[in-house]
Amino acid sequence: MIVVLTGAGISQESGLSTFRDGDGIWTSVPIDEVATPEAFARDPERVNGFYNSRRRKLLGGDIAPNAAHRAIARLQQERADDVTLITQNVDNLHERAGSPQALHMHGELLKARCLACQEEISWREDIGPDSCCSLCGTAGRLRTAVVWFNERPRHLAEIAEALGRCRLFVAIGTSGSVYPAAGFIEQIKGHSVELNLAPSAIASRFAERIYGPASRTVPRFIERLLAPDAVR
């Protein structure tokens, strides 16, 4: 089993900002004002506005998957039963690149959650005070389906199962500072590789480290994995 974990760094070259770099999102917008359940309870209009802006950015014509996304999609397509993709990203660039599966552990920006019926629905418009749930019909109870701080990440049982069978763990574009993802490296027994623009906070724990832009390093690494003589 090959387990691929991706973080904000893989989408940076597609024009989406990271969170924790020197010019990342959290340097200009306080986490506790837009990314916690408490913030939403205090000021839902501001929180929805923050995610409305991010959603519009993602849906803009200048945002598209890059070569790294496409390389991962190719790996999944050619080794369909042997690859689990886990992403910390809330964008849809893996899916747009052709990935048949992606476990979005931090939720998805193009979905909304209804606080009345607790269901999630596809959502591409702004969320406002009058936005109505298409399932239960309740208005004014929608929020983004992105996982906030102090909320439980998604797909943890599936992720644990994949990590337990992992013989190759590949972390791409991650800071290594956000848990539980930063702890995945401790759960695998196979070979581990970090592909990043620069060393992450947990770089020393990886057996192999490759640095440079994801659009260059990831396709080259995937070519190695798909070579006829690569370990299966």
matplotlib code that plots the C-alpha trace (Angstrom):
import matplotlib.pyplot as plt

x = [0.0, 1.3, -0.1, 0.2, -0.4, -0.7, -0.8, -1.1, 2.3, 1.1, -1.7, 0.5, 1.8, -1.8, -2.3, -3.8, -2.1, -0.6, -1.5, 1.6, 4.3, 5.6, 3.0, 0.4, -3.3, -2.9, -0.4, -3.1, -6.3, -6.4, -7.4, -9.7, -11.7, -12.6, -11.7, -13.3, -16.9, -16.7, -15.9, -18.9, -21.2, -20.0, -20.0, -21.3, -21.4, -17.6, -16.8, -19.0, -17.5, -14.0, -14.9, -17.0, -13.9, -11.8, -14.5, -14.7, -11.0, -11.0, -13.7, -11.9, -10.6, -7.0, -6.9, -6.2, -4.4, -0.7, 1.7, 2.0, -1.8, -1.8, 1.1, -0.7, -3.8, -1.8, -0.3, -3.8, -5.1, -2.3, -2.1, -5.7, -5.8, -2.5, -2.7, -4.6, -4.5, -5.0, -5.2, -5.2, -6.4, -10.0, -9.7, -10.9, -7.7, -7.0, -10.4, -10.0, -6.7, -8.4, -7.8, -10.5, -10.3, -9.1, -9.7, -10.3, -9.4, -10.1, -13.3, -14.2, -14.7, -17.2, -19.6, -21.8, -23.1, -26.5, -26.7, -30.4, -30.2, -26.5, -26.2, -23.6, -24.5, -22.5, -22.2, -20.5, -22.2, -21.7, -23.3, -25.4, -28.1, -30.9, -29.1, -31.3, -30.5, -31.6, -32.3, -34.3, -35.4, -34.1, -32.7, -29.9, -28.3, -25.6, -21.8, -18.8, -18.0, -14.4, -13.1, -12.3, -9.9, -11.3, -13.3, -12.6, -10.9, -12.6, -11.9, -9.7, -10.7, -9.9, -6.7, -5.6, -6.4, -4.3, -1.4, -1.4, -0.8, 1.5, 4.8, 5.6, 4.5, 4.9, 4.3, 4.0, 3.8, 3.1, 4.3, 4.6, 3.1, -0.6, -1.8, -2.9, -1.4, 2.1, 1.9, 1.3, 5.0, 5.1, 2.5, 4.0, 6.6, 7.6, 9.8, 9.0, 9.6, 9.2, 8.7, 8.6, 9.8, 11.9, 12.3, 9.2, 9.1, 9.4, 11.8, 14.3, 11.8, 11.7, 14.1, 14.3, 13.9, 13.5, 13.2, 12.0, 8.8, 6.1, 5.4, 8.9, 9.7, 6.4, 6.2, 9.8, 9.2, 6.0, 7.9, 10.2, 7.3, 5.7, 9.0, 8.8, 11.5, 9.9, 9.0, 5.3]
y = [0.0, 3.4, 6.3, 9.8, 12.7, 16.2, 19.6, 23.2, 23.3, 21.2, 23.7, 26.8, 26.6, 26.6, 30.0, 29.0, 30.5, 28.2, 28.8, 28.8, 30.2, 33.7, 35.1, 32.5, 33.0, 32.8, 35.7, 38.1, 36.5, 35.3, 31.6, 32.3, 34.8, 32.7, 29.0, 27.8, 26.9, 29.7, 32.2, 31.1, 31.4, 34.9, 36.3, 33.9, 36.6, 37.2, 33.5, 32.8, 35.8, 34.5, 31.2, 32.8, 34.6, 31.5, 29.6, 32.3, 32.2, 28.4, 28.7, 31.4, 30.7, 31.2, 28.3, 24.8, 21.6, 21.6, 18.9, 17.5, 17.0, 15.3, 13.0, 11.8, 11.2, 9.1, 7.0, 6.3, 5.4, 3.1, 1.4, 1.7, -0.9, 0.1, 3.9, 5.8, 9.6, 11.6, 15.4, 18.2, 20.5, 21.6, 22.5, 20.2, 20.2, 16.5, 15.6, 18.1, 16.5, 13.1, 11.5, 8.8, 9.1, 11.6, 11.5, 15.1, 15.0, 18.7, 18.8, 20.4, 24.0, 23.2, 21.6, 23.2, 21.7, 22.4, 22.9, 22.0, 18.5, 18.0, 16.9, 18.1, 19.3, 20.4, 24.2, 26.5, 29.9, 32.3, 31.3, 34.1, 34.6, 33.5, 30.5, 27.5, 23.8, 21.8, 18.8, 20.0, 23.4, 25.3, 28.8, 30.6, 27.5, 26.7, 26.8, 25.7, 21.9, 22.8, 21.2, 24.0, 24.0, 22.1, 19.8, 16.2, 15.5, 13.3, 9.7, 8.8, 5.2, 4.8, 6.6, 4.4, 1.3, 2.5, 3.6, 0.1, -1.5, 1.2, 0.1, 3.5, 6.8, 10.0, 13.4, 16.3, 20.0, 19.6, 21.8, 18.9, 21.1, 20.2, 17.1, 14.4, 14.5, 15.3, 12.1, 9.8, 9.3, 7.6, 5.0, 3.5, 0.7, 1.1, 3.5, 7.2, 10.2, 13.9, 16.0, 19.7, 23.1, 23.2, 20.8, 20.5, 20.6, 16.8, 16.3, 14.4, 11.6, 10.7, 8.2, 10.1, 13.8, 15.6, 19.4, 21.7, 22.9, 20.2, 20.6, 19.4, 16.9, 15.1, 14.0, 12.8, 10.8, 9.3, 8.3, 6.3, 4.5, 3.7, 2.4, -1.3, -2.3, -0.4, -2.3, -3.4]
z = [0.0, -1.0, 1.1, -0.2, 2.1, 0.5, 2.2, 1.1, -0.6, -3.5, -4.4, -3.9, -7.4, -8.6, -7.0, -3.6, -0.6, 2.1, 5.8, 7.8, 5.6, 6.2, 3.8, 4.6, 5.4, 9.2, 9.2, 8.1, 9.5, 13.1, 13.4, 16.3, 14.3, 11.3, 11.8, 15.0, 16.0, 18.6, 15.9, 13.9, 16.9, 17.6, 14.0, 11.4, 8.8, 9.1, 9.1, 6.1, 4.3, 4.8, 3.2, 0.5, -0.6, -0.6, -2.5, -5.2, -5.5, -6.0, -8.6, -10.5, -14.0, -13.0, -10.5, -12.0, -11.1, -11.7, -12.7, -9.2, -8.9, -12.4, -11.5, -8.3, -10.3, -12.8, -10.0, -8.6, -12.0, -12.9, -9.5, -8.6, -5.8, -4.2, -3.5, -0.8, -1.2, 2.0, 1.7, 4.2, 1.5, 1.2, -2.5, -5.4, -7.4, -6.9, -8.3, -11.2, -12.0, -12.3, -8.9, -8.5, -4.7, -2.1, 1.7, 2.6, 6.3, 6.8, 4.8, 1.5, 0.5, -2.2, 0.3, 3.0, 6.2, 7.5, 11.2, 11.2, 9.6, 10.0, 6.4, 3.8, 0.4, -2.7, -2.6, -5.1, -4.2, -1.4, 2.0, 3.4, 6.1, 3.6, 2.1, 2.2, 2.7, -0.3, 1.8, 4.8, 3.5, 6.5, 5.8, 7.6, 9.1, 6.6, 7.2, 5.3, 5.4, 6.2, 9.4, 11.9, 14.8, 17.8, 15.4, 14.6, 11.2, 8.7, 7.6, 10.6, 10.6, 6.9, 7.3, 10.2, 8.2, 5.3, 7.5, 9.1, 5.6, 4.3, 2.9, 1.3, 2.8, 0.8, 2.3, -0.2, 0.5, 4.2, 7.1, 9.5, 12.2, 12.1, 13.9, 13.5, 10.1, 11.4, 13.5, 10.5, 10.0, 13.4, 12.5, 9.3, 9.2, 5.5, 3.6, 4.0, 1.7, 2.1, -1.0, -0.1, -1.1, 2.1, 5.1, 7.2, 11.0, 11.0, 8.1, 10.1, 10.6, 6.9, 5.4, 2.1, 1.5, -1.8, -2.0, -4.8, -6.4, -6.3, -10.0, -10.7, -7.9, -7.7, -11.4, -11.3, -8.2, -9.6, -12.7, -10.4, -8.8, -12.2, -13.8, -14.9, -12.4, -9.4, -6.3, -6.4]

ax = plt.figure().add_subplot(projection="3d")
ax.plot(x, y, z, "-o")
ax.set_aspect("equal")
plt.show()
